[in-house]
Amino acid sequence: MSLSQSLSGVHEQLAADARLFILVELDAQTDGHLNAVSLRSLLRARYGIDRTPEWLATQLNLLADLGAVEVISAGAIPIARILAPGQHHVAQRSILAGVTRPRDAS
């Protein structure tokens, strides 16, 4: 395995972990909503994931494509809302491809 393949795998695992952490944080909210600025701050403070707003938007869009979240545009700052498939993944009642399982999170 080459170094670039190894790094690619590390980056994809980080993204899969971040998608789980996003779902966990949304699920913890009373109304299931968080804006991208708050999510980015939580990822940095709680999980040590410090990425660009564009990177976070990509992760939110991937989760939306899976039906796990709804992304609502509120001007320039997206708001994410967890949907039933995302809640089921966090509760370990189902599995979403490309999202780390809660029991496998480090």
DRENDO-1510 file (C-alpha; in Angstrom, 1 decimal, always signed):
<recs>
REC; n; res; u; v; w
REC; 1; MET; +0.0; +0.0; +0.0 .
REC; 2; SER; +1.4; +3.4; -1.0 .
REC; 3; LEU; +1.6; +6.4; +1.3 .
REC; 4; SER; -1.1; +8.2; -0.7 .
REC; 5; GLN; -3.5; +5.2; -0.4 .
REC; 6; SER; -2.8; +5.1; +3.3 .
REC; 7; LEU; -3.4; +8.8; +3.7 .
REC; 8; SER; -6.6; +8.6; +1.6 .
REC; 9; GLY; -7.9; +5.8; +4.0 .
REC; 10; VAL; -7.1; +8.0; +7.0 .
REC; 11; HIS; -8.9; +11.0; +5.5 .
REC; 12; GLU; -12.0; +8.8; +4.7 .
REC; 13; GLN; -12.1; +7.3; +8.2 .
REC; 14; LEU; -11.9; +10.8; +9.7 .
REC; 15; ALA; -14.8; +11.9; +7.5 .
REC; 16; ALA; -16.8; +8.8; +8.4 .
REC; 17; ASP; -16.1; +9.5; +12.1 .
REC; 18; ALA; -17.1; +13.2; +11.7 .
REC; 19; ARG; -20.4; +12.2; +10.0 .
REC; 20; LEU; -21.1; +10.1; +13.1 .
REC; 21; PHE; -20.2; +12.9; +15.5 .
REC; 22; ILE; -22.4; +15.3; +13.5 .
REC; 23; LEU; -25.4; +12.9; +13.9 .
REC; 24; VAL; -24.6; +12.4; +17.6 .
REC; 25; GLU; -24.5; +16.2; +18.2 .
REC; 26; LEU; -27.8; +16.7; +16.3 .
REC; 27; ASP; -29.5; +13.9; +18.1 .
REC; 28; ALA; -28.5; +15.4; +21.4 .
REC; 29; GLN; -30.4; +18.6; +20.6 .
REC; 30; THR; -33.9; +19.0; +21.9 .
REC; 31; ASP; -35.1; +20.1; +18.5 .
REC; 32; GLY; -32.6; +18.1; +16.4 .
REC; 33; HIS; -31.2; +21.2; +14.8 .
REC; 34; LEU; -27.8; +22.9; +14.7 .
REC; 35; ASN; -26.3; +25.4; +12.3 .
REC; 36; ALA; -23.0; +24.8; +10.6 .
REC; 37; VAL; -21.1; +27.3; +12.7 .
REC; 38; SER; -22.1; +25.5; +15.9 .
REC; 39; LEU; -21.4; +22.1; +14.4 .
REC; 40; ARG; -18.0; +23.2; +13.3 .
REC; 41; SER; -17.2; +24.5; +16.8 .
REC; 42; LEU; -18.4; +21.3; +18.4 .
REC; 43; LEU; -16.4; +19.1; +16.1 .
REC; 44; ARG; -13.3; +21.1; +16.9 .
REC; 45; ALA; -13.8; +21.4; +20.7 .
REC; 46; ARG; -15.2; +17.8; +21.4 .
REC; 47; TYR; -13.5; +15.7; +18.8 .
REC; 48; GLY; -10.4; +17.6; +17.6 .
REC; 49; ILE; -11.7; +17.8; +14.0 .
REC; 50; ASP; -10.8; +21.3; +12.7 .
REC; 51; ARG; -11.8; +21.5; +9.0 .
REC; 52; THR; -13.1; +24.3; +6.7 .
REC; 53; PRO; -16.7; +25.3; +6.4 .
REC; 54; GLU; -16.7; +23.8; +2.9 .
REC; 55; TRP; -15.5; +20.5; +4.2 .
REC; 56; LEU; -18.3; +20.5; +6.8 .
REC; 57; ALA; -20.9; +21.4; +4.1 .
REC; 58; THR; -19.7; +18.4; +2.1 .
REC; 59; GLN; -20.2; +16.1; +5.0 .
REC; 60; LEU; -23.7; +17.5; +5.6 .
REC; 61; ASN; -24.6; +17.0; +2.0 .
REC; 62; LEU; -23.4; +13.4; +2.1 .
REC; 63; LEU; -25.5; +12.8; +5.2 .
REC; 64; ALA; -28.5; +14.5; +3.4 .
REC; 65; ASP; -27.9; +12.2; +0.4 .
REC; 66; LEU; -28.2; +9.2; +2.8 .
REC; 67; GLY; -31.4; +10.6; +4.2 .
REC; 68; ALA; -29.9; +11.1; +7.7 .
REC; 69; VAL; -30.3; +14.8; +7.8 .
REC; 70; GLU; -32.1; +17.6; +6.1 .
REC; 71; VAL; -30.0; +20.7; +5.3 .
REC; 72; ILE; -31.8; +24.0; +5.3 .
REC; 73; SER; -30.3; +27.1; +3.9 .
REC; 74; ALA; -30.6; +30.1; +6.2 .
REC; 75; GLY; -28.7; +32.7; +4.2 .
REC; 76; ALA; -25.1; +31.8; +4.1 .
REC; 77; ILE; -25.1; +29.4; +7.1 .
REC; 78; PRO; -26.7; +26.0; +6.6 .
REC; 79; ILE; -28.8; +24.4; +9.3 .
REC; 80; ALA; -28.9; +20.7; +9.7 .
REC; 81; ARG; -31.8; +18.7; +11.2 .
REC; 82; ILE; -31.5; +15.0; +12.0 .
REC; 83; LEU; -34.0; +12.7; +10.4 .
REC; 84; ALA; -35.2; +9.2; +11.5 .
REC; 85; PRO; -32.5; +7.3; +9.6 .
REC; 86; GLY; -29.8; +9.4; +11.4 .
REC; 87; GLN; -31.5; +8.8; +14.7 .
REC; 88; HIS; -31.6; +5.1; +14.0 .
REC; 89; HIS; -27.9; +5.0; +13.2 .
REC; 90; VAL; -27.0; +6.8; +16.5 .
REC; 91; ALA; -29.3; +4.4; +18.4 .
REC; 92; GLN; -27.6; +1.4; +16.5 .
REC; 93; ARG; -30.9; +0.2; +15.1 .
REC; 94; SER; -29.6; +0.6; +11.5 .
REC; 95; ILE; -26.4; +1.3; +9.7 .
REC; 96; LEU; -25.7; +4.1; +7.3 .
REC; 97; ALA; -23.0; +3.5; +4.7 .
REC; 98; GLY; -20.0; +5.8; +5.0 .
REC; 99; VAL; -20.8; +6.7; +8.6 .
REC; 100; THR; -18.8; +5.1; +11.5 .
REC; 101; ARG; -20.9; +2.8; +13.7 .
REC; 102; PRO; -21.2; +4.3; +17.2 .
REC; 103; ARG; -19.7; +1.2; +18.8 .
REC; 104; ASP; -16.7; +1.5; +16.4 .
REC; 105; ALA; -16.0; +5.2; +17.2 .
REC; 106; SER; -12.7; +5.8; +19.0 .
</recs>
